[in-house]
Amino acid sequence: MLKSLFRSVGPKLIIGGGAMIAVFLVTGFPERAPSEATAPARAKAKPPAPVKPVERSRDQPVHVDADAMVVKRVLPIEGPFRHGDYVWDDAGVPDGPVIITVDLKAQTLSVFRGGYEIGAAVILYGADDKPSPLGAFPITEKDADHVSNLYDAPMPYMLRLTNDGVAVHGSDVQWGNGTHGCIGVPTPFAKKLFGVAKLGDLVIITNGKMLDTSHARPAT
């Protein structure tokens, strides 16, 4: 159920307002407008309900333009990055779309917000008989206290990717462990990731293909 590295923003409709000038020709005095106290109350428009992403199986990834995201900053990782290790630093990073990248070969997951890397962790991923799928998958469900109905196993801070059992979730990330296709990250890291990820954010899983960070600056 676990493993690694590589979360879409809908368009915003900006409605511009204009001023209207009305000229009234009247005889005598105009009628007095009703006060706010006596004016009929207007029903508040309800915000549109968020559209839930379409659920997909592990063999139905979405297409993603490889040049869609420009990496602006990467986090410094000093020394060996071992199983159970992670880094997180979102201080001063502006709001923006979240994309999660997973590299099975490097056994790492990175979290980018608006092109700035804010988190990275060593992962677990699918064993040979249950490999993690490759491709881009939108997050379709979030559940902080999820328990697998297939394996009766806890999956804290679960971010569902497919309708056939693949998710990113908290796990005991130790060398030699594997999953049934999921991406497992250290549970404290999973909690932070759960806090910033939204439905529809993309998780891009590759096997050795890295993002172009040649123009990125290291975090200070």
Secondary structure as UniProt FT lines:
FT   TURN            36..38
FT   TURN            58..59
FT   TURN            66..67
FT   STRAND          73..74
FT   TURN            83..84
FT   STRAND          86..88
FT   TURN            91..92
FT   STRAND          98..103
FT   TURN            104..107
FT   STRAND          108..113
FT   TURN            114..115
FT   STRAND          116..122
FT   TURN            128..129
FT   STRAND          135..138
FT   STRAND          141..147
FT   TURN            149..151
FT   STRAND          154..160
FT   TURN            163..164
FT   STRAND          167..171
FT   TURN            175..176
FT   STRAND          183..186
FT   HELIX           187..196
FT   TURN            199..200
FT   STRAND          202..206
FT   TURN            214..215
FT   STRAND          217..218
//
